[in-house]
Amino acid sequence: MPLVKGKAAKSKKGFSENVKREMEAGKPQKQAVAIAYSEAGEKKRKKKKD
């Protein structure tokens, strides 16, 4: 099943749908999240180390 693209991928619902589809395809959770961020055109924010 194709991933959600464009503005819809940036919404919370579209983002979680992309993660769900990738995980159903057998990808690990971290990889699925990275792909969803990529489709949304965003970068995952890193935590600051103190």
C-alpha positions in Angstrom: 0.0 0.0 0.0 1.5 3.4 -0.9 2.5 5.9 1.7 0.6 9.2 2.4 2.4 12.1 0.6 2.4 15.8 0.7 0.5 17.9 3.2 -1.4 14.9 4.5 2.0 13.3 5.5 2.7 16.3 7.7 -0.5 15.8 9.8 -0.4 13.6 12.9 -2.9 11.2 11.3 -0.9 10.9 8.0 2.4 10.5 9.9 1.1 7.7 12.1 -0.6 6.0 9.1 2.8 6.0 7.3 4.5 4.5 10.4 1.8 1.8 10.6 2.0 0.9 6.9 5.8 0.5 7.1 5.7 -1.6 10.2 3.1 -3.8 8.6 5.5 -4.2 5.7 8.0 -5.7 8.2 10.3 -2.8 8.9 11.5 -2.1 12.4 9.9 0.8 14.3 12.9 3.1 14.2 13.2 2.7 10.4 9.4 3.1 9.9 9.5 6.4 11.9 12.5 7.6 9.8 10.7 6.9 6.6 7.6 8.7 7.8 9.7 11.8 8.8 11.2 11.7 5.3 7.8 11.6 3.6 6.7 14.5 5.8 9.8 16.5 4.7 11.0 16.9 8.3 14.0 15.9 10.3 13.7 14.1 13.7 14.7 16.5 16.5 17.6 15.2 18.5 17.5 15.4 22.3 20.0 17.8 23.9 22.6 16.1 26.0 23.4 17.9 29.3 
